[in-house]
Amino acid sequence: MNNIIDRLTLLDYGIVAAYVLILAFIGFRSSVSKKSADEETLFLANKSLGWASIGFNMWGTNVGPSMLLAFASIGYSTGIVAINFDWYAFVFLFLLAIVFAPKYLAANVSTMPEFMGQRYGESTQTILAWYALIKILISWLSLGLFAGGFLVRQILGLPMGPSVVVLVAFAGLFAYTGGLKAIARVNVFQMLLLIGVSLTLTLLGIQKVGGLEAVYAQAPADYWSLIHPADDPKYPWYAILLGYPVAAIAFFCTDQAMVQSVLGARNLEQGQLGVNFIGWLKILSLPLFILPGILCYILFPNLKDPAEAYMTMVTNLFPPGLNGLVIVVLIAVLVGTIGSSLNSLSTVFTMDVYARKINPSATNKDLIRVGRLTVIAGCLFAVGMALAIDSIKGLNLFDVFQSVLGFIAPPLAVVFLLTVFWKRTTRLAVNTVLSAGSVFSLGVGIVYLWVLPPDRYDFWPHYLLLSFLIFVSLLVLAMLISVLDRNPTVYQVNTTQVVVKPTPKVWAAWIALMITMLTLYLLFR
C-alpha cells in the first residue's frame, strides 16, 4: 500500500528532477553574496530577512518530516483535537514577537546563550550553549533525520542507511554554502509547494466523499471538537491548557532553530510581522495535515494502522504521474527542518564555543570556516544517531516526540521567563535550573518513557500535565534560590540598549490574528 516506487511514471521522475533543479538554483542564487568575504555572514543572513521569509522559514523549521504521517494519523483516530498544538501556539508566538524579540534584537545577539550570557555572565552562557548543542543534535537533527528516513523507507521502500545519507547531504548543502539566507529563500519555495500539494490531496478527498457537508456528516461528531472532556485519556482539556504552554514557550521563544530567523530580520517590525505570519500559516494545519486523516477515516475506515492514513490517501487519490509530488513534499519538509537545525548548530558552536573559548581573536573568515565544518560534523553525527535509533526495536518515536519535548522544555521555559519578567532572578538560580534542573527533568522523562512507562504503570499523570508540574517545581526552586541567595548576581539593565516598541502595523496584524483564532475556537468548541 505505502510503497509507490513501482507506480512512478516518467512524469513523476520529471517532477522530482525539476524540483531538485529549481531548489538548487534558488539555493545557489541565495548563496552568492554581493558583499565581500569579510562582510558576509553565514549565520544571520546579513540581517536581511523580511517578514515573508521569516514566517515561511519558521514554519518550514516547525513542519518536521513526521508531521505528514503523525497529524494524518491523529486526524484518522481522534479528529481535530491535535490542532491545538498548532492553533494554541498563537499565544506564545505573540509572546515571542512582543516581549522576547524586542529584547533579543536590542541586545544584538546571534544566539540564545549569548543573550543569557549578557545578563548572567560567562558561566551561564557556557551551560546554555552546551545544552543547546545537545538539544539540537538529539531532538532536531537525529530524531528529525530518523523520521525522514523512516518516511522514505515507508514510501519508497529504500533502506534506512542510504536514505538518511542522501537526505542529510541534500539538506546540509544549503546550510554549508549559504547559511540562513539560502535556507530561508529555499523554504519560501518549499512551503508554497507543500501548501499546493497537500491542499490538492485534501480537495480530492473532499470531492471523493461528496462535498464538505458530507464530510461533516459522515465523521463522528466528536471529531470536530477542539476541546475534549477531562476524562479523555489522550487529550484532556486541562493537560493541553496547562502543559502545552511549557513546551511552546521553550520551543517558540527560546529555541535557537526557531528564533534564529527573527534574529536575522531586517528590523524589529519585519521580525514581529514574520512571527505573526507563521501564526496565520499554522491555521492551514487543519486542511493540510489533519483533514486528510479524517477523510481517510470516512473513505477507508478499516485501516490496521492509523499511521498509514496519509499514504493510503496518496496511493488511492493521486492519479498516475502525480506521485512524484509526494517525494517532493517529503524532501521539502525534511530540508526545511534539517537545514535550519544545521545552521543553528553551526551558529551556537561557532559563536558560543569557538569564538569565546577556542579562538577569541578569530576573523570573520575563521568563523565561516568553522561554521561550515560544524555543519559537516552535524551531518555525520545525525546519520550515525539515526541509524542507531533505527536499531532499537519496538520504539515508536512518533508517539514520544511531543513528550520528549515536554521534558526538555521546563528548564528553558523557567529561566527565560524569569529573566525577562523578574529582575530579582540571580545567576545562581539560572545556573542551578539549567544544570541540576535539566538533569531532574530529563531523568523524569527517561523514567516515564522507558523505565516505568505509562502503558504498564497507571500512576502517571498525562505527560503534558507532568511537564507542567516539573515546570512549576523548577520555577519555585529558582525563585527560592534567588530570594535566599546571600551574594546575588542579578542582571543590570544596559541603558545603551534601546528596546523598540511595536508599530501600529504590528499591533493591527496581531489583533487581526487574535480575533481570527478566537473565532475559530468558538466555531470548533
DOKE-789382 format. One record per residue (C-alpha): residue number from 1; residue in one letter; x, y, z. Coordinates in steps of 0.05 Angstrom, whole numbers, plus 5000, padded with zeros to 4 digits. Last residue first. Layout:
! DOKE-789382
num:NUM, residu:A, u:X, v:Y, w:Z
...
! end
This chain:
! DOKE-789382
num:525, residu:R, u:4688, v:5489, w:5413
num:524, residu:F, u:4701, v:5487, w:5339
num:523, residu:L, u:4669, v:5554, w:5319
num:522, residu:L, u:4687, v:5587, w:5385
num:521, residu:Y, u:4760, v:5566, w:5376
num:520, residu:L, u:4760, v:5590, w:5304
num:519, residu:T, u:4732, v:5658, w:5325
num:518, residu:L, u:4785, v:5664, w:5379
num:517, residu:M, u:4838, v:5649, w:5327
num:516, residu:T, u:4812, v:5701, w:5278
num:515, residu:I, u:4805, v:5756, w:5331
num:514, residu:M, u:4876, v:5742, w:5354
num:513, residu:L, u:4904, v:5743, w:5284
num:512, residu:A, u:4871, v:5811, w:5269
num:511, residu:I, u:4897, v:5839, w:5335
num:510, residu:W, u:4967, v:5814, w:5317
num:509, residu:A, u:4968, v:5847, w:5248
num:508, residu:A, u:4940, v:5913, w:5274
num:507, residu:W, u:4991, v:5914, w:5330
num:506, residu:V, u:5048, v:5904, w:5281
num:505, residu:K, u:5022, v:5958, w:5234
num:504, residu:P, u:5015, v:6006, w:5293
num:503, residu:T, u:5089, v:5996, w:5308
num:502, residu:P, u:5115, v:5953, w:5366
num:501, residu:K, u:5160, v:5988, w:5416
num:500, residu:V, u:5236, v:5989, w:5407
num:499, residu:V, u:5280, v:5966, w:5465
num:498, residu:V, u:5341, v:6013, w:5466
num:497, residu:Q, u:5404, v:5980, w:5492
num:496, residu:T, u:5452, v:6034, w:5517
num:495, residu:T, u:5418, v:6033, w:5585
num:494, residu:N, u:5443, v:5962, w:5598
num:493, residu:V, u:5399, v:5938, w:5655
num:492, residu:Q, u:5438, v:5901, w:5709
num:491, residu:Y, u:5421, v:5827, w:5712
num:490, residu:V, u:5428, v:5797, w:5781
num:489, residu:T, u:5487, v:5768, w:5819
num:488, residu:P, u:5463, v:5752, w:5889
num:487, residu:N, u:5512, v:5742, w:5946
num:486, residu:R, u:5467, v:5716, w:6001
num:485, residu:D, u:5420, v:5679, w:5953
num:484, residu:L, u:5356, v:5665, w:5993
num:483, residu:V, u:5308, v:5703, w:5947
num:482, residu:S, u:5341, v:5679, w:5882
num:481, residu:I, u:5346, v:5607, w:5907
num:480, residu:L, u:5272, v:5608, w:5927
num:479, residu:M, u:5251, v:5637, w:5860
num:478, residu:A, u:5291, v:5585, w:5821
num:477, residu:L, u:5262, v:5528, w:5863
num:476, residu:V, u:5191, v:5553, w:5854
num:475, residu:L, u:5200, v:5556, w:5779
num:474, residu:L, u:5233, v:5487, w:5778
num:473, residu:S, u:5174, v:5456, w:5814
num:472, residu:V, u:5124, v:5494, w:5770
num:471, residu:F, u:5158, v:5469, w:5706
num:470, residu:I, u:5161, v:5398, w:5732
num:469, residu:L, u:5087, v:5401, w:5746
num:468, residu:F, u:5073, v:5428, w:5676
num:467, residu:S, u:5113, v:5373, w:5643
num:466, residu:L, u:5074, v:5322, w:5684
num:465, residu:L, u:5009, v:5355, w:5660
num:464, residu:L, u:5032, v:5347, w:5588
num:463, residu:Y, u:5053, v:5274, w:5602
num:462, residu:H, u:4984, v:5257, w:5629
num:461, residu:P, u:4990, v:5237, w:5703
num:460, residu:W, u:5029, v:5174, w:5720
num:459, residu:F, u:5000, v:5122, w:5769
num:458, residu:D, u:4978, v:5076, w:5712
num:457, residu:Y, u:5042, v:5035, w:5705
num:456, residu:R, u:5045, v:4989, w:5644
num:455, residu:D, u:5023, v:5037, w:5589
num:454, residu:P, u:5052, v:5094, w:5630
num:453, residu:P, u:5124, v:5070, w:5620
num:452, residu:L, u:5164, v:5056, w:5684
num:451, residu:V, u:5236, v:5052, w:5658
num:450, residu:W, u:5227, v:5075, w:5585
num:449, residu:L, u:5185, v:5137, w:5574
num:448, residu:Y, u:5167, v:5159, w:5644
num:447, residu:V, u:5235, v:5140, w:5676
num:446, residu:I, u:5272, v:5175, w:5619
num:445, residu:G, u:5227, v:5236, w:5625
num:444, residu:V, u:5237, v:5241, w:5700
num:443, residu:G, u:5312, v:5240, w:5688
num:442, residu:L, u:5305, v:5294, w:5634
num:441, residu:S, u:5271, v:5340, w:5684
num:440, residu:F, u:5319, v:5324, w:5741
num:439, residu:V, u:5382, v:5331, w:5699
num:438, residu:S, u:5354, v:5395, w:5670
num:437, residu:G, u:5341, v:5424, w:5739
num:436, residu:A, u:5411, v:5406, w:5762
num:435, residu:S, u:5443, v:5444, w:5704
num:434, residu:L, u:5397, v:5497, w:5674
num:433, residu:V, u:5358, v:5505, w:5738
num:432, residu:T, u:5421, v:5513, w:5780
num:431, residu:N, u:5453, v:5561, w:5730
num:430, residu:V, u:5391, v:5606, w:5730
num:429, residu:A, u:5384, v:5606, w:5806
num:428, residu:L, u:5458, v:5620, w:5817
num:427, residu:R, u:5455, v:5676, w:5765
num:426, residu:T, u:5400, v:5711, w:5804
num:425, residu:T, u:5328, v:5728, w:5787
num:424, residu:R, u:5308, v:5794, w:5820
num:423, residu:K, u:5294, v:5825, w:5752
num:422, residu:W, u:5232, v:5783, w:5743
num:421, residu:F, u:5196, v:5783, w:5675
num:420, residu:V, u:5250, v:5773, w:5623
num:419, residu:T, u:5300, v:5731, w:5662
num:418, residu:L, u:5244, v:5694, w:5698
num:417, residu:L, u:5211, v:5674, w:5633
num:416, residu:F, u:5278, v:5654, w:5602
num:415, residu:V, u:5300, v:5612, w:5662
num:414, residu:V, u:5234, v:5575, w:5672
num:413, residu:A, u:5218, v:5559, w:5599
num:412, residu:L, u:5288, v:5532, w:5588
num:411, residu:P, u:5285, v:5487, w:5650
num:410, residu:P, u:5214, v:5462, w:5631
num:409, residu:A, u:5226, v:5446, w:5557
num:408, residu:I, u:5267, v:5383, w:5552
num:407, residu:F, u:5215, v:5341, w:5587
num:406, residu:G, u:5156, v:5364, w:5545
num:405, residu:L, u:5198, v:5360, w:5482
num:404, residu:V, u:5206, v:5285, w:5495
num:403, residu:S, u:5130, v:5280, w:5505
num:402, residu:Q, u:5117, v:5310, w:5437
num:401, residu:F, u:5165, v:5263, w:5401
num:400, residu:V, u:5142, v:5202, w:5441
num:399, residu:D, u:5086, v:5173, w:5397
num:398, residu:F, u:5124, v:5185, w:5332
num:397, residu:L, u:5184, v:5150, w:5362
num:396, residu:N, u:5151, v:5082, w:5365
num:395, residu:L, u:5206, v:5041, w:5397
num:394, residu:G, u:5196, v:4966, w:5388
num:393, residu:K, u:5266, v:4951, w:5365
num:392, residu:I, u:5323, v:5000, w:5373
num:391, residu:S, u:5367, v:4992, w:5311
num:390, residu:D, u:5334, v:5052, w:5278
num:389, residu:I, u:5358, v:5096, w:5335
num:388, residu:A, u:5429, v:5076, w:5320
num:387, residu:L, u:5420, v:5091, w:5245
num:386, residu:A, u:5392, v:5159, w:5261
num:385, residu:M, u:5448, v:5172, w:5311
num:384, residu:G, u:5502, v:5157, w:5260
num:383, residu:V, u:5469, v:5199, w:5206
num:382, residu:A, u:5459, v:5257, w:5254
num:381, residu:F, u:5531, v:5255, w:5276
num:380, residu:L, u:5557, v:5257, w:5205
num:379, residu:C, u:5511, v:5315, w:5186
num:378, residu:G, u:5530, v:5354, w:5249
num:377, residu:A, u:5604, v:5345, w:5234
num:376, residu:I, u:5593, v:5373, w:5163
num:375, residu:V, u:5553, v:5432, w:5190
num:374, residu:T, u:5607, v:5444, w:5243
num:373, residu:L, u:5660, v:5448, w:5188
num:372, residu:R, u:5617, v:5501, w:5154
num:371, residu:G, u:5613, v:5542, w:5218
num:370, residu:V, u:5688, v:5534, w:5229
num:369, residu:R, u:5702, v:5563, w:5160
num:368, residu:I, u:5652, v:5620, w:5169
num:367, residu:L, u:5681, v:5638, w:5237
num:366, residu:D, u:5752, v:5637, w:5210
num:365, residu:K, u:5732, v:5682, w:5153
num:364, residu:N, u:5700, v:5730, w:5203
num:363, residu:T, u:5766, v:5733, w:5239
num:362, residu:A, u:5781, v:5694, w:5303
num:361, residu:S, u:5814, v:5731, w:5361
num:360, residu:P, u:5774, v:5694, w:5414
num:359, residu:N, u:5798, v:5626, w:5386
num:358, residu:I, u:5779, v:5566, w:5429
num:357, residu:K, u:5735, v:5592, w:5485
num:356, residu:R, u:5694, v:5651, w:5461
num:355, residu:A, u:5696, v:5647, w:5385
num:354, residu:Y, u:5696, v:5571, w:5384
num:353, residu:V, u:5644, v:5558, w:5438
num:352, residu:D, u:5588, v:5610, w:5437
num:351, residu:M, u:5595, v:5638, w:5366
num:350, residu:T, u:5618, v:5578, w:5327
num:349, residu:F, u:5582, v:5524, w:5366
num:348, residu:V, u:5516, v:5563, w:5370
num:347, residu:T, u:5517, v:5585, w:5297
num:346, residu:S, u:5537, v:5517, w:5270
num:345, residu:L, u:5481, v:5482, w:5307
num:344, residu:S, u:5431, v:5535, w:5286
num:343, residu:N, u:5450, v:5526, w:5212
num:342, residu:L, u:5446, v:5450, w:5220
num:341, residu:S, u:5376, v:5456, w:5251
num:340, residu:S, u:5352, v:5502, w:5196
num:339, residu:G, u:5375, v:5453, w:5142
num:338, residu:I, u:5346, v:5393, w:5180
num:337, residu:T, u:5276, v:5424, w:5187
num:336, residu:G, u:5267, v:5455, w:5119
num:335, residu:V, u:5305, v:5400, w:5082
num:334, residu:L, u:5259, v:5348, w:5113
num:333, residu:V, u:5194, v:5383, w:5097
num:332, residu:A, u:5215, v:5395, w:5025
num:331, residu:I, u:5243, v:5325, w:5013
num:330, residu:L, u:5177, v:5294, w:5034
num:329, residu:V, u:5139, v:5345, w:4993
num:328, residu:V, u:5178, v:5326, w:4930
num:327, residu:I, u:5170, v:5252, w:4942
num:326, residu:V, u:5095, v:5262, w:4947
num:325, residu:L, u:5096, v:5305, w:4884
num:324, residu:G, u:5127, v:5247, w:4846
num:323, residu:N, u:5061, v:5211, w:4857
num:322, residu:L, u:5030, v:5259, w:4806
num:321, residu:G, u:5040, v:5219, w:4743
num:320, residu:P, u:4989, v:5167, w:4758
num:319, residu:P, u:4928, v:5199, w:4793
num:318, residu:F, u:4932, v:5217, w:4866
num:317, residu:L, u:4871, v:5190, w:4903
num:316, residu:N, u:4886, v:5118, w:4923
num:315, residu:T, u:4961, v:5119, w:4933
num:314, residu:V, u:4960, v:5187, w:4966
num:313, residu:M, u:4901, v:5175, w:5012
num:312, residu:T, u:4931, v:5109, w:5037
num:311, residu:M, u:4998, v:5145, w:5045
num:310, residu:Y, u:4967, v:5195, w:5093
num:309, residu:A, u:4926, v:5145, w:5133
num:308, residu:E, u:4981, v:5092, w:5141
num:307, residu:A, u:4997, v:5117, w:5212
num:306, residu:P, u:4925, v:5098, w:5230
num:305, residu:D, u:4948, v:5024, w:5230
num:304, residu:K, u:4901, v:4967, w:5213
num:303, residu:L, u:4859, v:5012, w:5168
num:302, residu:N, u:4785, v:4995, w:5169
num:301, residu:P, u:4751, v:5062, w:5157
num:300, residu:F, u:4778, v:5076, w:5087
num:299, residu:L, u:4736, v:5132, w:5057
num:298, residu:I, u:4710, v:5164, w:5121
num:297, residu:Y, u:4773, v:5152, w:5163
num:296, residu:C, u:4815, v:5174, w:5103
num:295, residu:L, u:4777, v:5240, w:5102
num:294, residu:I, u:4792, v:5250, w:5176
num:293, residu:G, u:4866, v:5237, w:5163
num:292, residu:P, u:4867, v:5284, w:5103
num:291, residu:L, u:4834, v:5337, w:5149
num:290, residu:I, u:4892, v:5338, w:5199
num:289, residu:F, u:4950, v:5356, w:5154
num:288, residu:L, u:4933, v:5408, w:5101
num:287, residu:P, u:4862, v:5429, w:5119
num:286, residu:L, u:4875, v:5435, w:5194
num:285, residu:S, u:4949, v:5454, w:5191
num:284, residu:L, u:4929, v:5516, w:5150
num:283, residu:I, u:4916, v:5556, w:5213
num:282, residu:K, u:4990, v:5549, w:5226
num:281, residu:L, u:5005, v:5594, w:5167
num:280, residu:W, u:4969, v:5652, w:5201
num:279, residu:G, u:5012, v:5645, w:5264
num:278, residu:I, u:5073, v:5638, w:5219
num:277, residu:F, u:5055, v:5707, w:5192
num:276, residu:N, u:5054, v:5739, w:5262
num:275, residu:V, u:5125, v:5715, w:5273
num:274, residu:G, u:5144, v:5748, w:5207
num:273, residu:L, u:5107, v:5812, w:5226
num:272, residu:Q, u:5148, v:5816, w:5291
num:271, residu:G, u:5213, v:5804, w:5254
num:270, residu:Q, u:5197, v:5855, w:5200
num:269, residu:E, u:5180, v:5906, w:5253
num:268, residu:L, u:5244, v:5892, w:5291
num:267, residu:N, u:5289, v:5905, w:5231
num:266, residu:R, u:5318, v:5868, w:5171
num:265, residu:A, u:5307, v:5803, w:5209
num:264, residu:G, u:5364, v:5754, w:5220
num:263, residu:L, u:5350, v:5748, w:5295
num:262, residu:V, u:5278, v:5731, w:5277
num:261, residu:S, u:5301, v:5673, w:5234
num:260, residu:Q, u:5346, v:5650, w:5290
num:259, residu:V, u:5286, v:5644, w:5338
num:258, residu:M, u:5262, v:5576, w:5314
num:257, residu:A, u:5328, v:5539, w:5309
num:256, residu:Q, u:5355, v:5574, w:5371
num:255, residu:D, u:5297, v:5552, w:5415
num:254, residu:T, u:5278, v:5605, w:5466
num:253, residu:C, u:5211, v:5636, w:5447
num:252, residu:F, u:5178, v:5585, w:5401
num:251, residu:F, u:5202, v:5519, w:5430
num:250, residu:A, u:5213, v:5536, w:5503
num:249, residu:I, u:5149, v:5577, w:5508
num:248, residu:A, u:5110, v:5524, w:5469
num:247, residu:A, u:5135, v:5466, w:5512
num:246, residu:V, u:5112, v:5498, w:5577
num:245, residu:P, u:5049, v:5527, w:5544
num:244, residu:Y, u:5027, v:5456, w:5525
num:243, residu:G, u:5022, v:5431, w:5596
num:242, residu:L, u:4969, v:5475, w:5628
num:241, residu:L, u:4915, v:5483, w:5574
num:240, residu:I, u:4932, v:5419, w:5538
num:239, residu:A, u:4930, v:5377, w:5602
num:238, residu:Y, u:4867, v:5413, w:5626
num:237, residu:W, u:4829, v:5397, w:5562
num:236, residu:P, u:4841, v:5322, w:5564
num:235, residu:Y, u:4877, v:5298, w:5501
num:234, residu:K, u:4892, v:5223, w:5502
num:233, residu:P, u:4854, v:5192, w:5560
num:232, residu:D, u:4792, v:5237, w:5555
num:231, residu:D, u:4766, v:5243, w:5626
num:230, residu:A, u:4774, v:5319, w:5628
num:229, residu:P, u:4730, v:5328, w:5567
num:228, residu:H, u:4757, v:5345, w:5498
num:227, residu:I, u:4764, v:5415, w:5470
num:226, residu:L, u:4778, v:5424, w:5395
num:225, residu:S, u:4714, v:5387, w:5375
num:224, residu:W, u:4701, v:5366, w:5304
num:223, residu:Y, u:4718, v:5292, w:5313
num:222, residu:D, u:4667, v:5290, w:5370
num:221, residu:A, u:4610, v:5286, w:5319
num:220, residu:P, u:4638, v:5224, w:5284
num:219, residu:A, u:4654, v:5237, w:5210
num:218, residu:Q, u:4599, v:5225, w:5159
num:217, residu:A, u:4560, v:5290, w:5168
num:216, residu:Y, u:4620, v:5338, w:5166
num:215, residu:V, u:4649, v:5303, w:5105
num:214, residu:A, u:4581, v:5302, w:5070
num:213, residu:E, u:4572, v:5376, w:5082
num:212, residu:L, u:4642, v:5389, w:5056
num:211, residu:G, u:4630, v:5354, w:4990
num:210, residu:G, u:4616, v:5283, w:4964
num:209, residu:V, u:4668, v:5239, w:4998
num:208, residu:K, u:4711, v:5235, w:4935
num:207, residu:Q, u:4707, v:5311, w:4925
num:206, residu:I, u:4730, v:5322, w:4996
num:205, residu:G, u:4788, v:5273, w:4985
num:204, residu:L, u:4810, v:5306, w:4921
num:203, residu:L, u:4807, v:5374, w:4956
num:202, residu:T, u:4851, v:5348, w:5013
num:201, residu:L, u:4903, v:5318, w:4966
num:200, residu:T, u:4906, v:5383, w:4926
num:199, residu:L, u:4914, v:5422, w:4991
num:198, residu:S, u:4973, v:5379, w:5009
num:197, residu:V, u:5007, v:5390, w:4942
num:196, residu:G, u:4996, v:5465, w:4938
num:195, residu:I, u:5012, v:5480, w:5011
num:194, residu:L, u:5076, v:5439, w:5008
num:193, residu:L, u:5097, v:5476, w:4945
num:192, residu:L, u:5087, v:5543, w:4978
num:191, residu:M, u:5127, v:5515, w:5037
num:190, residu:Q, u:5184, v:5494, w:4991
num:189, residu:F, u:5191, v:5559, w:4954
num:188, residu:V, u:5193, v:5601, w:5018
num:187, residu:N, u:5238, v:5548, w:5050
num:186, residu:V, u:5291, v:5556, w:4996
num:185, residu:R, u:5297, v:5630, w:5010
num:184, residu:A, u:5303, v:5619, w:5085
num:183, residu:I, u:5354, v:5563, w:5076
num:182, residu:A, u:5397, v:5605, w:5030
num:181, residu:K, u:5397, v:5665, w:5077
num:180, residu:L, u:5408, v:5622, w:5139
num:179, residu:G, u:5473, v:5591, w:5114
num:178, residu:G, u:5491, v:5596, w:5041
num:177, residu:T, u:5540, v:5541, w:5024
num:176, residu:Y, u:5541, v:5495, w:5085
num:175, residu:A, u:5468, v:5505, w:5108
num:174, residu:F, u:5444, v:5495, w:5036
num:173, residu:L, u:5485, v:5432, w:5025
num:172, residu:G, u:5466, v:5403, w:5092
num:171, residu:A, u:5395, v:5389, w:5069
num:170, residu:F, u:5417, v:5349, w:5009
num:169, residu:A, u:5471, v:5313, w:5048
num:168, residu:V, u:5422, v:5299, w:5104
num:167, residu:L, u:5372, v:5267, w:5055
num:166, residu:V, u:5423, v:5227, w:5016
num:165, residu:V, u:5455, v:5197, w:5079
num:164, residu:V, u:5388, v:5186, w:5113
num:163, residu:S, u:5361, v:5146, w:5054
num:162, residu:P, u:5424, v:5106, w:5040
num:161, residu:G, u:5424, v:5079, w:5112
num:160, residu:M, u:5348, v:5070, w:5122
num:159, residu:P, u:5338, v:5022, w:5064
num:158, residu:L, u:5290, v:5043, w:5007
num:157, residu:G, u:5217, v:5020, w:5005
num:156, residu:L, u:5195, v:5085, w:4972
num:155, residu:I, u:5140, v:5109, w:5019
num:154, residu:Q, u:5156, v:5071, w:5083
num:153, residu:R, u:5231, v:5074, w:5075
num:152, residu:V, u:5229, v:5147, w:5056
num:151, residu:L, u:5184, v:5161, w:5116
num:150, residu:F, u:5230, v:5125, w:5164
num:149, residu:G, u:5289, v:5163, w:5135
num:148, residu:G, u:5254, v:5229, w:5148
num:147, residu:A, u:5235, v:5208, w:5219
num:146, residu:F, u:5307, v:5187, w:5231
num:145, residu:L, u:5331, v:5254, w:5206
num:144, residu:G, u:5285, v:5291, w:5254
num:143, residu:L, u:5305, v:5247, w:5313
num:142, residu:S, u:5379, v:5258, w:5300
num:141, residu:L, u:5377, v:5331, w:5278
num:140, residu:W, u:5325, v:5366, w:5319
num:139, residu:S, u:5317, v:5329, w:5385
num:138, residu:I, u:5387, v:5299, w:5391
num:137, residu:L, u:5437, v:5346, w:5358
num:136, residu:I, u:5396, v:5409, w:5371
num:135, residu:K, u:5385, v:5392, w:5444
num:134, residu:I, u:5458, v:5373, w:5455
num:133, residu:L, u:5481, v:5439, w:5424
num:132, residu:A, u:5430, v:5480, w:5464
num:131, residu:Y, u:5452, v:5449, w:5530
num:130, residu:W, u:5524, v:5461, w:5511
num:129, residu:A, u:5510, v:5534, w:5497
num:128, residu:L, u:5465, v:5541, w:5558
num:127, residu:I, u:5520, v:5519, w:5606
num:126, residu:T, u:5572, v:5563, w:5571
num:125, residu:Q, u:5528, v:5625, w:5570
num:124, residu:T, u:5510, v:5616, w:5644
num:123, residu:S, u:5584, v:5610, w:5663
num:122, residu:E, u:5603, v:5670, w:5621
num:121, residu:G, u:5558, v:5721, w:5653
num:120, residu:Y, u:5488, v:5730, w:5678
num:119, residu:R, u:5455, v:5781, w:5633
num:118, residu:Q, u:5500, v:5784, w:5572
num:117, residu:G, u:5509, v:5709, w:5577
num:116, residu:M, u:5434, v:5699, w:5572
num:115, residu:F, u:5433, v:5734, w:5505
num:114, residu:E, u:5496, v:5697, w:5482
num:113, residu:P, u:5464, v:5630, w:5500
num:112, residu:M, u:5404, v:5649, w:5456
num:111, residu:T, u:5448, v:5662, w:5396
num:110, residu:S, u:5469, v:5718, w:5348
num:109, residu:V, u:5459, v:5776, w:5395
num:108, residu:N, u:5444, v:5850, w:5381
num:107, residu:A, u:5417, v:5862, w:5452
num:106, residu:A, u:5362, v:5906, w:5423
num:105, residu:L, u:5345, v:5849, w:5375
num:104, residu:Y, u:5336, v:5798, w:5431
num:103, residu:K, u:5299, v:5847, w:5476
num:102, residu:P, u:5250, v:5867, w:5421
num:101, residu:A, u:5241, v:5793, w:5402
num:100, residu:F, u:5223, v:5770, w:5473
num:99, residu:V, u:5162, v:5811, w:5492
num:98, residu:I, u:5121, v:5829, w:5430
num:97, residu:A, u:5141, v:5778, w:5378
num:96, residu:L, u:5159, v:5719, w:5423
num:95, residu:L, u:5098, v:5729, w:5469
num:94, residu:F, u:5053, v:5735, w:5407
num:93, residu:L, u:5083, v:5669, w:5383
num:92, residu:F, u:5064, v:5642, w:5451
num:91, residu:V, u:4991, v:5660, w:5445
num:90, residu:F, u:4989, v:5639, w:5371
num:89, residu:A, u:5013, v:5569, w:5391
num:88, residu:Y, u:4942, v:5548, w:5412
num:87, residu:W, u:4929, v:5537, w:5338
num:86, residu:D, u:4987, v:5490, w:5325
num:85, residu:F, u:4986, v:5441, w:5383
num:84, residu:N, u:4912, v:5454, w:5389
num:83, residu:I, u:4906, v:5420, w:5320
num:82, residu:A, u:4910, v:5355, w:5360
num:81, residu:V, u:4835, v:5359, w:5375
num:80, residu:I, u:4817, v:5356, w:5301
num:79, residu:G, u:4793, v:5284, w:5295
num:78, residu:T, u:4813, v:5227, w:5342
num:77, residu:S, u:4836, v:5166, w:5302
num:76, residu:Y, u:4842, v:5190, w:5230
num:75, residu:G, u:4861, v:5261, w:5249
num:74, residu:I, u:4916, v:5233, w:5295
num:73, residu:S, u:4944, v:5191, w:5238
num:72, residu:A, u:4940, v:5250, w:5190
num:71, residu:F, u:4977, v:5292, w:5241
num:70, residu:A, u:5031, v:5239, w:5251
num:69, residu:L, u:5043, v:5219, w:5179
num:68, residu:L, u:5052, v:5287, w:5146
num:67, residu:M, u:5081, v:5315, w:5211
num:66, residu:S, u:5139, v:5266, w:5215
num:65, residu:P, u:5185, v:5304, w:5168
num:64, residu:G, u:5181, v:5367, w:5210
num:63, residu:V, u:5137, v:5426, w:5198
num:62, residu:N, u:5168, v:5472, w:5250
num:61, residu:T, u:5231, v:5490, w:5210
num:60, residu:G, u:5189, v:5504, w:5148
num:59, residu:W, u:5141, v:5546, w:5190
num:58, residu:M, u:5199, v:5586, w:5217
num:57, residu:N, u:5227, v:5594, w:5147
num:56, residu:F, u:5159, v:5613, w:5118
num:55, residu:G, u:5148, v:5666, w:5171
num:54, residu:I, u:5218, v:5695, w:5168
num:53, residu:S, u:5219, v:5697, w:5092
num:52, residu:A, u:5151, v:5731, w:5090
num:51, residu:W, u:5170, v:5782, w:5143
num:50, residu:G, u:5235, v:5805, w:5110
num:49, residu:L, u:5304, v:5775, w:5122
num:48, residu:S, u:5366, v:5818, w:5110
num:47, residu:K, u:5405, v:5817, w:5175
num:46, residu:N, u:5466, v:5792, w:5136
num:45, residu:A, u:5431, v:5724, w:5131
num:44, residu:L, u:5441, v:5712, w:5206
num:43, residu:F, u:5492, v:5655, w:5208
num:42, residu:L, u:5535, v:5651, w:5146
num:41, residu:T, u:5557, v:5723, w:5149
num:40, residu:E, u:5586, v:5766, w:5094
num:39, residu:E, u:5629, v:5827, w:5108
num:38, residu:D, u:5699, v:5798, w:5103
num:37, residu:A, u:5681, v:5754, w:5044
num:36, residu:S, u:5658, v:5816, w:5006
num:35, residu:K, u:5584, v:5832, w:4999
num:34, residu:K, u:5544, v:5817, w:4937
num:33, residu:S, u:5531, v:5747, w:4966
num:32, residu:V, u:5522, v:5685, w:4923
num:31, residu:S, u:5488, v:5635, w:4969
num:30, residu:S, u:5418, v:5659, w:4954
num:29, residu:R, u:5428, v:5649, w:4879
num:28, residu:F, u:5456, v:5580, w:4891
num:27, residu:G, u:5399, v:5559, w:4938
num:26, residu:I, u:5347, v:5583, w:4888
num:25, residu:F, u:5381, v:5546, w:4831
num:24, residu:A, u:5390, v:5482, w:4872
num:23, residu:L, u:5316, v:5483, w:4891
num:22, residu:I, u:5295, v:5494, w:4819
num:21, residu:L, u:5339, v:5436, w:4796
num:20, residu:V, u:5315, v:5389, w:4852
num:19, residu:Y, u:5242, v:5406, w:4836
num:18, residu:A, u:5251, v:5395, w:4762
num:17, residu:A, u:5283, v:5327, w:4774
num:16, residu:V, u:5226, v:5306, w:4821
num:15, residu:I, u:5173, v:5328, w:4771
num:14, residu:G, u:5209, v:5293, w:4714
num:13, residu:Y, u:5213, v:5228, w:4753
num:12, residu:D, u:5138, v:5232, w:4765
num:11, residu:L, u:5125, v:5248, w:4692
num:10, residu:L, u:5166, v:5187, w:4672
num:9, residu:T, u:5120, v:5145, w:4714
num:8, residu:L, u:5123, v:5123, w:4787
num:7, residu:R, u:5076, v:5067, w:4808
num:6, residu:D, u:5130, v:5017, w:4825
num:5, residu:I, u:5163, v:5065, w:4874
num:4, residu:I, u:5096, v:5076, w:4909
num:3, residu:N, u:5109, v:5033, w:4971
num:2, residu:N, u:5054, v:5050, w:5021
num:1, residu:M, u:5000, v:5000, w:5000
! end
